[in-house]
Amino acid sequence: MEYLASERTLERAERIALEREDFDSLGRLYMPLQEARRQRRLRCGEGVVRLDLFADGPNHRLDVEQIIARYPHGQLLIAGWCSIEPAVRFRELLRQRELYVETYLAAVYPVGGSRAVVVVPSADVALPPDANGSIDELVGRLPAHSIVMGEGALPGGERRGTTETFAHTMSLWERLHAPFLAAADMQIDPLQKIHAFRRTIGVDYACELAHQKLSDTARQLARQRRGR
């Protein structure tokens, strides 16, 4: 039941197996890795849910240390001003400190008289540094597969995790990983499938289908190698 420690151990095993092209071991480890991550997501969902941690303007820098001290357990949406840097830093801290808390990678933009919240699938994307036009203009400048919402679309304040809050947060994770999962399914070459399904997990660490399909693909490759 040490799910975070189990995840780290299995991640190390995954790296070693990939380097050695040990597909038999890969096929065996993805299901326990899925379970560790599934339990991690469930534990996060039992904490405080707060989806409105937005920067208030270009001069408002979110205090990530203060946020993690206040919310060491739960599901959050942290949105910097035209930047995902606060959420990226928060993810680094939660991993270092082995906490059951998670955040989407989000940024908030001024649009007209209100604000738009942008959730992106990964940290390796380039976001526009500002927004001075309409919502359509902003959407046209965003990375592929971003989710854009008015700030009013997200519930405000702290809530204790329930089945309802978990369903809501899971729907956002599924919207983020769905295009990557579909792209992985379209790959023909098994090695390319493995890379694509791992990319899906990079977007949503608890995507169960990606783990299951990784296991199946690795076992397929292991059988092919044995049959040579």
ROGU-489745 format. One record per residue: residue in three letters; x, z, y of N, C-alpha, C, O, CB in turn. Coordinates in steps of 0.2 Angstrom, whole numbers, padded with zeros to 4 digits, always signed. Each point is the difference from the previous one (the first is absolute). Glycine has a CB too. Example, Ala and Ser with C-alpha at 12.3 -4.5 7.8 and 13.67 -1.06 7.14 Angstrom:
ala+0066+0039-0028-0004+0000+0006+0004+0000+0006+0005+0003-0001-0014+0003-0005ser+0007-0010+0011+0004+0001+0006-0004+0003+0005+0003+0001+0006+0003-0011-0009
This chain:
met+0004+0000-0006-0004+0000+0006+0004+0000+0006-0002+0001+0006-0007+0005-0012glu+0016-0007+0006+0004+0000+0006+0000-0008+0001+0005-0003-0001+0003+0013-0002tyr-0013-0012+0007-0001-0007+0000+0005-0003+0005+0002-0006-0001-0014+0008-0001leu+0014+0001+0007+0005-0003+0005+0006-0001-0003+0004-0005+0000-0010+0010+0009ala+0008+0000-0013+0007+0000-0003+0000-0005-0006+0004-0004-0001-0002+0016+0004ser-0008-0013-0006-0001-0005-0006+0001-0007+0003+0003-0004-0002-0010+0012-0004glu+0003-0009+0012+0001-0006+0003+0007-0002+0002+0002-0006-0001-0014+0008+0006arg+0016+0003-0002+0007-0002+0002+0004-0002-0007+0004-0004+0001-0005+0012+0009thr+0000-0004-0015+0004-0001-0006-0002-0007-0003+0004-0004-0002-0004+0016+0000leu-0006-0014+0002-0002-0006-0003+0002-0006+0005+0001-0005-0002-0011+0011-0004glu+0010-0005+0012+0002-0005+0005+0008-0001-0001+0002-0006+0000-0011+0009+0008arg+0013+0002-0010+0007-0001-0001+0000-0004-0007+0004-0005+0000-0001+0015+0006ala-0007-0008-0011+0000-0004-0006-0002-0007+0001+0003-0005-0003-0005+0015-0003glu-0003-0011+0010-0002-0007+0002+0006-0004+0003+0001-0006-0002-0013+0010+0004arg+0016-0002+0002+0005-0003+0004+0006-0002-0006+0002-0005+0000-0005+0011+0011ile+0004-0001-0015+0005-0001-0005-0002-0006-0005+0004-0004-0002+0000+0016+0003ala-0010-0011-0003-0003-0005-0005+0000-0007+0003+0001-0005-0003-0008+0014-0002leu+0005-0010+0012+0000-0006+0003+0007-0003+0001+0001-0006-0002-0011+0009+0008glu+0015+0001-0005+0007-0002+0001+0002-0003-0007+0004-0005+0000-0002+0013+0009arg-0004-0005-0014+0002-0002-0007-0004-0005-0003+0001-0002-0006+0004+0013+0005glu-0011-0012+0004-0005-0005-0003-0002+0003-0007-0001-0004-0004+0006-0006+0010asp-0006+0017-0006-0003+0003-0006-0007+0000+0001-0003+0005+0002+0013+0002-0003phe-0013-0012-0001-0007-0001+0001-0004+0004-0005-0006+0002+0001+0008-0013+0003asp+0000+0013-0010-0003+0005-0004-0001+0006+0003-0005+0003+0000+0010-0009-0010ser+0000+0009+0013+0000+0006+0004-0005+0000+0006-0004+0004+0001+0016-0001-0005leu-0012-0009+0007-0004-0001+0006-0008+0001-0002-0004+0003+0003+0013-0010+0002gly-0010+0003-0011-0007+0000-0003-0002+0007-0001-0006+0002+0000+0008-0013-0005arg+0002+0015+0002-0002+0007-0001+0000+0005+0005-0004+0005+0000+0010-0007-0010leu-0003+0001+0016+0000+0005+0005-0005-0001+0005-0002+0005+0004+0014-0004-0005tyr-0015-0007+0002-0005-0001+0005-0006+0004+0000-0003+0001+0005+0008-0013-0004met-0007+0013-0007-0007+0004-0001+0001+0007+0002-0004+0003+0003+0001-0011-0012pro+0009+0012+0007+0001+0006+0002+0001+0000+0008-0002+0005+0003+0006-0001-0015leu-0001-0009+0014+0001+0000+0007-0006-0001+0004-0001+0003+0005+0012-0008-0007gln-0016+0001-0001-0006-0001+0003-0004+0007+0000-0003+0002+0005+0003-0014-0009glu+0001+0016-0001-0004+0006+0000+0003+0005+0005-0004+0004+0003+0002-0006-0015ala+0009+0002+0013+0003+0005+0004-0003-0002+0007-0001+0005+0004+0011-0003-0011arg-0010-0008+0009-0002-0002+0007-0008+0000+0001-0002+0002+0005+0012-0010-0005arg-0014+0007-0006-0007+0002+0001-0001+0007+0001-0004+0002+0005+0002-0011-0013gln+0005+0013+0005-0001+0008+0001+0003+0001+0007-0003+0005+0004+0004-0002-0016arg+0004-0006+0015+0003+0001+0006-0006-0002+0005-0001+0004+0005+0013-0006-0008arg-0015-0003+0002-0005-0003+0005-0006+0005+0000-0003+0002+0005+0006-0014-0007leu-0005+0015-0004-0006+0004-0001+0002+0007+0004-0004+0003+0003+0001-0008-0014arg+0009+0007+0010+0002+0006+0003+0000+0000+0008-0002+0004+0003+0009-0001-0013cys-0005-0009+0012+0000-0001+0007-0008+0000+0003-0001+0002+0005+0012-0009-0006gly-0015+0004-0003-0007+0000+0002-0004+0006+0000-0005+0001+0002+0005-0012-0007glu+0003+0016+0002-0003+0007+0000+0002+0004+0006-0003+0005+0001+0004-0005-0013gly+0004-0003+0016+0002+0004+0006-0005-0002+0006-0005-0002-0001+0017+0003-0003val-0009+0000+0010-0003-0002+0006+0000-0007+0001+0005-0003+0000-0002+0014+0005val-0008-0014-0003-0001-0007+0002+0000-0001+0007-0005+0003+0003-0001-0006-0014arg+0010+0000+0014+0000-0001+0008+0002-0007+0001+0006-0002-0001-0003+0014+0003leu-0007-0016+0001+0001-0008+0001+0000-0002+0007-0002-0005+0001-0003+0004-0012asp+0006+0006+0015+0000-0002+0008+0006+0003+0003-0001+0003+0006-0011-0003-0006leu+0018+0000-0003+0006+0003+0003+0003-0006+0004+0005-0003-0002-0003+0012-0007phe-0005-0010+0015+0002-0006+0004+0004+0002+0006-0001+0005+0003-0009-0011-0007ala+0015+0002+0006+0004+0001+0006-0005-0002+0006-0004-0005-0001+0015+0002-0004asp-0011+0007+0011-0005-0001+0005+0003-0005+0005-0004-0002+0005+0000+0013-0007gly+0010-0014+0002+0002-0004+0005+0007-0002-0001+0004+0003-0005-0012+0001+0013pro+0011-0009-0004+0007-0002-0002+0005+0006+0001+0006-0001-0002-0009-0010+0006asn+0002+0016+0000+0004+0006+0001-0001+0006-0004+0003+0005+0001-0002-0009+0011his-0006+0003-0017-0002+0005-0004+0004-0001-0007-0002-0004-0004-0009+0006+0010arg+0016+0002-0007+0004+0000-0007-0003+0005-0004+0000+0006+0001+0010-0010+0005leu-0013+0002-0012-0002+0004-0005+0005+0005-0003+0006-0003-0002-0015-0005-0001asp+0008+0014+0003+0005+0005-0003-0001+0000-0008-0004+0004-0002+0004+0003+0013val+0004-0011-0014-0001+0000-0008+0002+0006-0003-0004+0002-0005+0007-0014+0006glu+0002+0016+0002+0001+0007-0003-0006+0004+0000-0001+0004-0004+0013-0005+0007gln-0015+0001+0003-0006+0004+0001-0006-0002-0004-0003+0005-0003+0007-0003+0014ile-0005-0008-0012-0005-0003-0005+0001+0003-0007-0005+0002-0003+0004-0012+0011ile+0007+0009-0010+0001+0002-0007+0000+0007-0001-0002+0002-0006+0009-0012+0004ala-0005+0014+0007-0001+0007-0001-0007+0002+0000-0002+0005-0004+0013-0003+0010arg-0015-0005-0003-0007+0001+0001-0004-0002-0006-0005+0003-0003+0005-0003+0015tyr+0002-0006-0015-0003-0003-0005+0005-0002-0006+0001-0006-0001-0010+0001+0009pro+0011+0010-0012+0004-0001-0005-0003-0002-0007+0003-0001-0005+0004+0009+0010his-0014-0009-0005-0004-0001-0005-0006-0004+0002-0004+0003+0003+0008+0007-0010gly-0004-0017+0005-0006-0003+0002+0001-0008+0000+0005-0002-0002-0009+0012+0008gln-0001-0013-0002+0000-0007+0001-0001-0001+0007-0005+0002+0003+0001-0005-0014leu+0009-0001+0014+0000-0001+0008+0000-0007+0002+0002-0004-0004+0004+0015+0005leu-0008-0012+0005+0002-0007+0003+0003+0002+0006-0003+0002+0005-0007-0008-0010ile+0017+0004+0006+0004+0001+0006+0001-0006+0003+0003-0005-0003+0002+0015-0002ala-0007-0011+0011+0001-0006+0004+0004+0001+0006-0003+0003+0005-0008-0007-0010gly+0017+0001+0005+0004+0000+0007-0003-0005+0005-0004-0004-0002+0014+0008-0005trp-0008-0004+0013-0002-0005+0005+0004-0006-0001+0006-0001+0001-0009+0010+0007cys-0001-0014-0011+0003-0007-0001+0006+0001-0005+0004-0004+0000-0008+0000+0011ser+0004+0009-0015+0006+0001-0005-0003+0004-0006-0004+0004+0000+0012-0004+0010ile-0004-0002-0016-0002+0004-0006+0006+0005-0001+0000+0004-0005-0006-0013+0000glu+0011+0010+0010+0006+0004-0001-0002+0007-0002+0003+0003-0004+0003-0010+0012pro-0011+0010-0004-0002+0007-0002-0002+0001-0008+0002+0005-0003-0005-0003+0015ala-0001-0007-0014-0002+0000-0007+0005-0001-0005+0001+0003-0005-0012-0007+0009val+0016+0000-0002+0006-0002-0004+0004+0007-0001+0002+0002-0005-0002-0014+0009arg+0001+0015+0002+0004+0006+0000-0004+0006-0004+0004+0003-0004+0001-0006+0015phe-0011+0003-0010-0004+0005-0004+0001-0001-0008+0001+0005-0003-0009-0004+0013arg+0008-0007-0012+0001-0002-0007+0007+0002-0002+0000+0003-0006-0008-0012+0007glu+0013+0008+0003+0006+0003-0002+0001+0007-0001+0002+0003-0005+0002-0012+0011leu-0008+0013-0001+0000+0007-0001-0003+0003-0006+0002+0004-0003-0002-0004+0015leu-0006-0003-0013-0004+0002-0006+0003-0001-0006+0000+0004-0005-0010-0006+0011arg+0014-0003-0007+0004-0001-0006+0006+0004-0001+0001+0003-0005-0005-0015+0006gln+0007+0013+0005+0006+0005+0000-0002+0007-0002+0003+0004-0004+0002-0011+0013arg-0011+0009-0007-0002+0007-0001-0005+0001-0005-0003+0005-0002+0004-0004+0014glu-0002-0007-0016-0004+0000-0006-0007+0004+0001-0002+0005-0003+0012-0005-0004leu-0014-0004+0012-0007+0003+0001-0005-0005-0002+0001-0006-0001+0004+0012+0011tyr-0011-0003-0012-0006-0003-0002-0004-0002+0007-0005+0002+0001+0005+0003-0013val+0003-0010+0015-0003-0002+0006+0002-0008+0001+0005-0002-0002-0005+0014+0008glu-0005-0016-0003+0002-0007+0001-0003-0002+0006-0005+0003+0003+0005-0005-0015thr+0002-0004+0015-0002-0003+0006+0000-0008-0001+0004-0003-0004+0000+0013+0011tyr-0009-0013-0004+0000-0007+0001+0005-0002+0005+0002+0005+0004-0014-0006-0007leu+0015-0005+0003+0004-0002+0005-0004-0003+0006-0003-0006-0001+0013+0004-0007ala-0011+0005+0013-0005-0002+0005+0003+0000+0008+0005+0003+0001-0014+0001-0009ala+0006-0008+0012+0002+0000+0007-0007-0001+0004-0005-0003-0003+0017-0002+0001val-0012+0007+0008-0006+0000+0004+0002-0005+0006+0005+0001+0003-0009+0011-0007tyr-0001-0016+0006+0001-0005+0005-0006+0001+0005-0005+0001-0002+0012-0009-0005pro-0005+0007+0014-0005+0000+0005-0004-0007+0000+0004-0005+0000+0002+0014+0007val-0012-0009-0008-0004-0007+0000-0006+0001+0005-0005+0004-0002+0009-0007-0010gly-0004+0000+0018-0005+0001+0004+0000+0007+0003+0005+0003+0002-0012-0012-0008gly+0001+0012+0005-0001+0007+0002+0001+0005-0006-0002+0006+0001-0005-0010+0009ser+0008+0002-0015+0001+0004-0006+0007-0001-0004+0004-0003+0003-0017+0003-0004arg+0013+0002-0005+0006+0000-0004-0002-0003-0007-0005+0001-0003+0011+0008+0009ala-0001-0013-0008+0000-0003-0007+0005+0004-0004+0006+0000+0002-0011-0011+0002val+0003+0012-0011+0005+0003-0004+0002-0005-0005-0005-0004-0003+0000+0015+0004val+0011-0012-0002+0003-0005-0005+0003+0003-0005+0005+0004+0001-0003-0012+0008val-0003+0007-0016+0003+0003-0006+0003-0006-0003-0003-0005-0002-0005+0014+0001val+0015-0008+0000+0004-0006-0003+0002+0002-0007+0000+0006-0002+0004-0009+0013pro-0003-0002-0016+0002+0002-0007+0006+0003-0001+0001+0003-0005-0008-0012+0002ser+0012+0007+0007+0007+0003-0001+0004+0001+0006-0002-0003+0005+0002-0003-0016ala+0006+0009+0011+0004+0001+0006+0004-0005+0002+0003+0000+0005-0003+0012-0009asp+0001-0017+0000+0004-0006+0001-0003-0006+0004+0002-0006-0001+0004+0009-0009val-0011-0001+0014-0004-0005+0004+0002+0001+0007+0002+0005+0003-0011-0005-0011ala+0008-0006+0012+0001+0000+0007-0006+0001+0004-0004-0005-0001+0014-0002-0001leu-0011+0012+0006-0006+0001+0004+0001-0002+0007+0005+0000+0002-0009+0009-0010pro-0001-0012+0011+0000-0002+0007+0002+0007+0004-0003+0005-0001-0005-0015+0000pro+0012+0010+0006+0002+0006+0004-0005+0002+0005+0000+0005+0003+0011-0008-0005asp-0016-0001+0003-0006+0001+0005-0006-0004-0002+0000-0004-0004+0009+0008+0013ala-0014-0002-0005-0006-0004-0001-0004+0000+0007-0001+0005+0003+0000-0003-0015asn+0000-0008+0015-0003-0001+0007-0006-0004+0000-0003-0001+0005+0014+0002-0001gly-0013-0004-0010-0006-0004+0000-0005+0003-0004-0002+0006-0001+0009-0016+0002ser-0011+0005-0005-0006+0002-0004+0002+0002-0007+0006+0000-0001-0013-0008+0008ile+0002+0010-0010+0002+0002-0007+0002-0006-0004+0004+0000-0005-0013+0009+0006asp+0006-0015+0000+0002-0006-0003+0007-0002+0001+0004-0002-0004-0016-0002+0005glu+0014+0005+0005+0007-0001+0002+0005+0005-0004+0005-0003-0002-0009-0001+0014leu+0002+0010-0012+0004+0005-0004+0000-0002-0007+0006+0000-0003-0009+0009+0011val-0002-0011-0011-0001-0002-0007+0005-0006-0002+0003+0000-0005-0015+0005+0004gly+0012-0009+0006+0004-0006-0001+0008+0001+0000+0004-0004-0002-0013-0002+0007arg+0011+0012-0003+0007+0002+0001+0002+0005-0006+0006+0001+0000-0007-0003+0013leu-0004+0004-0017+0002+0005-0005+0003-0003-0006-0002-0006-0001-0007+0013+0006pro+0012-0003-0009+0003-0002-0006-0006-0002-0005-0006+0003+0001+0016+0004+0000ala-0009-0011-0006-0005-0002-0005-0002+0007-0004+0004+0004-0001+0001-0016+0000his-0012+0012+0000-0003+0005-0004+0000+0007+0003-0001+0005-0003+0005-0011-0007ser-0004+0005+0017-0001+0007+0004-0008+0001+0000-0004-0005+0000+0015+0003+0007ile-0012+0008-0006-0007+0002+0001-0001+0003+0007+0004+0004+0002-0005-0001-0014val-0004-0006+0015-0001+0002+0007-0007+0003+0001-0005-0003-0003+0012-0007+0007met-0008+0015-0001-0006+0004+0001+0000+0003+0007+0005+0001+0003-0006+0002-0015gly-0005-0003+0015-0001+0004+0006+0001+0008-0002-0002+0002-0005-0006-0011+0010glu+0010+0012+0000+0002+0007-0001-0007+0004-0002+0001+0005-0004+0009-0005+0012gly-0015-0002-0006-0007+0003-0002-0001-0001-0007-0005+0003-0003+0001-0004+0014ala+0007-0004-0015-0002-0001-0007+0003+0005-0004-0001+0001-0006+0001-0013+0008leu+0005+0017+0001+0003+0005-0004-0003+0007+0001-0001+0001+0006+0012-0008-0007pro-0013+0011-0003-0002+0006+0001+0005+0005+0004+0006-0001-0002-0014+0000-0008gly+0006+0005+0014+0004+0004+0004+0001+0007-0003-0005+0002-0003+0002-0009+0013gly+0008+0010-0008+0001+0007-0002+0002+0001-0007+0001-0004-0004-0009+0007+0012glu+0009+0004-0009+0003+0002-0007-0006+0001-0005-0006+0002+0002+0015+0004+0003arg-0009-0009-0011-0005+0001-0005+0004+0003-0006+0005-0003-0002-0013-0006+0007arg+0004+0013-0009+0003+0002-0007-0001-0006-0004-0006-0003+0000+0004+0015+0002gly+0006-0014-0007+0000-0005-0004-0006+0001-0005-0001+0005-0003+0013-0007+0004thr-0016-0003-0002-0006+0000-0004+0000-0007-0004+0004-0004+0001-0011+0012+0007thr+0002-0009-0012-0001-0006-0004-0001-0006+0006+0002-0005-0001-0006+0011-0010glu+0000-0004+0016-0002-0005+0005+0006-0002+0004+0001-0006+0001-0012+0011+0000thr+0015+0000+0001+0006-0002+0004+0005-0004-0005+0003-0005+0003-0004+0015+0005phe+0002-0008-0014+0004-0004-0004-0002-0007-0001+0004-0004-0001-0001+0015-0005ala-0010-0012+0005-0002-0007-0001+0002-0004+0007+0001-0006-0001-0011+0010-0007his+0009-0001+0013+0002-0003+0007+0007-0002+0000+0002-0006+0001-0011+0012+0005thr+0013-0001-0007+0008-0002+0000+0002-0005-0005+0004-0004+0001-0002+0016+0003met-0005-0011-0010+0001-0005-0006-0002-0007+0002+0004-0005-0002-0005+0014-0006ser-0004-0010+0012-0003-0006+0002+0005-0004+0004+0001-0006+0000-0013+0010-0001leu+0016+0000+0006+0005-0002+0004+0006-0002-0004+0003-0006+0002-0007+0013+0008trp+0006-0003-0015+0006-0002-0004-0002-0006-0004+0005-0005+0000-0001+0017-0001glu-0010-0013-0001-0001-0006-0004+0000-0006+0004+0002-0006-0002-0009+0013-0005arg+0004-0007+0013+0001-0005+0005+0007-0002+0001+0001-0006+0001-0012+0009+0005leu+0015+0001-0005+0007-0001+0001+0004-0004-0006+0003-0004+0001-0003+0014+0007his-0002-0007-0014+0004-0003-0006-0003-0006-0003+0003-0004-0003+0001+0015+0001ala-0011-0012+0004-0003-0006-0004+0003-0006+0001+0001-0004-0005-0011+0010+0007pro+0012-0009+0004+0003-0006+0000+0007-0001-0003+0002-0005-0003-0008+0004+0013phe+0010+0007-0011+0006+0000-0003-0001+0000-0008+0004-0004-0004+0001+0010+0014leu-0010-0003-0012-0002+0000-0007-0002-0007-0002+0002-0002-0006-0005+0014+0006ala-0001-0015+0004-0002-0007-0002+0005-0005+0000+0001-0004-0004-0012+0007+0009ala+0016-0002+0000+0006-0004+0000+0004+0001-0006+0003-0005-0003-0003+0005+0015ala+0001+0006-0015+0004+0001-0006-0003-0003-0006+0003-0003-0004+0001+0014+0009asp-0011-0010-0005-0004-0003-0006+0001-0008+0000+0000-0003-0006-0008+0012+0007met+0010-0012+0004+0000-0007+0000+0007-0003-0002+0001-0006-0001-0009+0006+0010gln+0013+0005-0009+0007-0002-0002+0000-0002-0008-0004+0003-0004+0009+0005+0013ile-0001-0013-0010+0000-0003-0007+0006+0004-0004-0001+0002-0005-0004-0013+0009asp+0011+0011-0001+0006+0002-0003-0001+0008+0000-0001+0003+0005+0008-0013+0000pro-0005+0013-0011-0001+0007-0001+0004+0004+0005-0002+0005+0002-0001-0007-0014leu+0010+0000+0013+0004+0003+0004-0003+0001+0007+0001+0005+0004+0009-0009-0011gln-0012-0002+0010-0003+0000+0006-0007+0004+0000-0001+0003+0006+0006-0015-0004lys-0008+0012-0007-0006+0005+0000+0002+0007+0001-0003+0004+0003-0003-0012-0011ile+0012+0010+0004+0002+0007+0001+0002+0002+0007-0002+0005+0003+0006-0006-0015his-0001-0004+0015+0002+0001+0007-0006+0001+0005+0000+0004+0004+0011-0010-0006ala-0016+0001+0000-0006+0000+0004-0004+0006-0001-0003+0003+0005+0003-0015-0005phe-0001+0015-0006-0004+0006-0001+0004+0006+0003-0003+0005+0002-0002-0010-0013arg+0012+0005+0011+0003+0005+0003-0001+0000+0008+0000+0005+0003+0009-0005-0013arg-0009-0006+0012-0002+0000+0008-0007+0003+0001-0001+0003+0005+0008-0014-0004thr-0011+0009-0005-0007+0003+0000+0000+0008+0001-0003+0003+0004-0002-0013-0010ile+0009+0013+0001+0001+0007+0000+0004+0003+0006-0001+0005+0002+0001-0006-0014gly+0004-0004+0015+0003+0002+0006-0005+0001+0006+0001+0004+0005+0009-0010-0009val-0015+0002+0003-0006+0001+0005-0004+0006-0001-0002+0004+0004+0002-0017-0003asp-0002+0014-0007-0004+0006-0003+0003+0002-0006-0001-0002-0005-0010-0003+0010tyr+0014+0011-0004+0004+0003-0006-0004+0002-0006+0002+0000-0005+0006+0004+0014ala-0015-0003-0007-0004+0002-0006-0005-0006-0002-0005+0002-0003+0006+0010+0008cys+0001-0018-0004-0004-0005-0003+0001-0001-0007+0005-0002-0003-0004-0004+0013glu-0007+0009-0014+0001+0000-0007+0000-0007-0004+0004+0000-0004-0010+0011+0005leu+0003-0016+0002+0000-0006-0003+0007-0003+0000+0002-0003-0005-0014+0001+0008ala+0015+0003+0002+0007-0003+0001+0005+0003-0005+0004-0003-0004-0006+0001+0016his+0001+0009-0014+0004+0003-0005-0002-0002-0007+0005-0002-0004-0004+0012+0012gln-0007-0011-0009-0002-0002-0007+0002-0007-0001+0002-0002-0005-0012+0009+0006lys+0010-0012+0004+0002-0007-0001+0007+0000+0000+0003-0005-0004-0013+0001+0010leu+0014+0008-0003+0007+0001+0000+0002+0001-0008+0005-0003-0002-0004+0007+0015ser-0004+0001-0015+0001+0002-0007-0001-0005-0005+0004-0002-0004-0007+0013+0007asp-0003-0015-0002-0001-0005-0005+0005-0006+0001+0002-0003-0005-0014+0006+0006thr+0014-0005+0005+0005-0005+0001+0006+0002-0002+0004-0005-0003-0010+0001+0013ala+0009+0010-0009+0006+0002-0003+0000+0000-0008+0005-0002-0003-0003+0009+0013arg-0007-0005-0013+0000+0000-0007+0000-0008-0003+0003-0001-0005-0010+0012+0005gln+0003-0015+0004+0000-0007-0002+0008-0003+0001+0002-0004-0005-0014+0003+0009leu+0015+0003+0001+0007-0002+0001+0004+0002-0006+0005-0003-0003-0006+0003+0015ala+0000+0007-0014+0004+0003-0005-0001-0004-0007+0005-0001-0003-0006+0012+0009arg-0005-0013-0007-0001-0003-0006+0003-0007+0000+0003-0003-0005-0014+0009+0004gln+0011-0010+0007+0003-0006+0000+0008+0001-0001+0002-0005-0003-0011+0001+0011arg+0012+0009-0005+0007+0001-0001+0002+0001-0007+0005-0002-0003-0005+0006+0014arg-0005+0000-0015+0002+0001-0007-0001-0006-0004+0003+0000-0005-0007+0012+0007gly+0000-0016+0000-0002-0006-0004+0005-0006+0001+0000-0005-0003-0011+0008+0004arg+0016-0002+0004+0005-0005+0001+0005-0001-0006+0004-0004+0000-0005+0006+0012
